[in-house]
Amino acid sequence: MSQSKVQFKHPYAVLWTICLIALLSVAGVSLPYPVLAPLFAATEPNAFNHWLGLDPTLLLGIALAANPAGILLGSAVLGALSDQYGRKPVLAIALLLAVVGYLLSALAIADQQYLWFVLARFLTGLCEGSVSICRALAADLHPQIDRNKTIAWMNSALYGAWLLGPLLGGMTMHLGAHVPFALAAIAILPCLVLVQLFLPKEKPPTSVLRLWQNIATHNSLQLLRQPELKWVIWAQFIYTLGLNAFYEFYPLWLVESQQFSGYEIGLITAALCLVMTFVSAVLMAKFGSRVAPLPAAMIAALVFSWLLAILPWLDGMPAWGWLVLCGLPIPMVSAWFQVYCTANFAHFGNGRVMGLLTVLMCAGNLVIALVGAFIALAGAQYTLWLGAACAALAALLLRQERIHHPQ
């Protein structure tokens, strides 16, 4: 279903709505970080943290992995389904199920039902794959709102979510570990109202009875077979390896090399997120359209590679400031690359394309978590250098994309 001809009566209201949904969805990923660790590591043994007699650390890892596993599957399906059945109905159903997932999570913690908690987190993650629908809607708003602005604002909401989630969890868990999840469910309810108010009604071209057939034939993973997308796919995946090598292992490097405490890591992470949010929401939204997106993304990826390669050589205040500077090119790569993809591959369906990019991001996250941890046994700086190499390789892959598809 083509979404490019949809006219929005209130385009900016739609943009603010999808930014809010993206903010709350990604905040839900990071919400458990300050909540679950004390439940498994700092409390007396109970049916929740010693389920089936398993080690609490293992149970914590499974609980944390359930949500991104759901996101991986949801991203592959939901965006593509919104191309077939319309953005509004698919997004509304996903949000409603996310509310159910959060409520089940809260009930499972309150009743110490570990298995139900893991299943509820997986369901929530599945529905949080709706971020791919929000990204597609951001692209659909063009030309009513410039594509660079919509995608930049969307990305700024995602960066801000990594601050909101842990903040919400940490500030409310003293009321009970189930409370943050209940509050997250309540926070999504206004989003459902906004979706009904501002997203236009669309007549789906296919029968709901063909749902499973459409999932099988129109999911985002099918795009992996498209030769036209070869360089884009590899660039996204390799760059994601580099980006997440930075995200996941700079805290370890700060501990090993800079002797940072958890509180200090939190402060520098907040500074990094603020920089990325500002660059995306202000600089990219205002000036991003003034350059060709593909070569600009390539240059920004090279800059990120250079910054990351130098970081482990620094110490003290220069290192801390340099780490925050690494946040400057990150939103530039993301925004320009997404703008290029939506401008050049919309014929595949923006929902499918945005879903594919999200799937590749999740896959890269999982791969670098395993490979990077093994390399980090010799020192976290080696994983950071691997990330720099991956970002440089991604820039070369973008160059190949430019050669094969000149703008």
BELFENNOR-V978500 format. One record per helix or strand. SS is the DSSP state (H for helix, E for strand). FROM is the first residue (numbers start at 1). TO is the last residue. If there is no record, write none. Layout:
ss: {SS:SS}
from: {FROM:FROM}
to: {TO:TO}
This chain:
ss: {H:H:H:H:H:H:H:H:H:H:H:H:H:H:H:H:H:H:H}
from: {11:33:51:56:87:114:131:147:179:208:220:227:262:293:316:327:346:350:380}
to: {30:41:53:85:110:128:140:175:198:218:225:258:290:311:325:344:348:376:404}
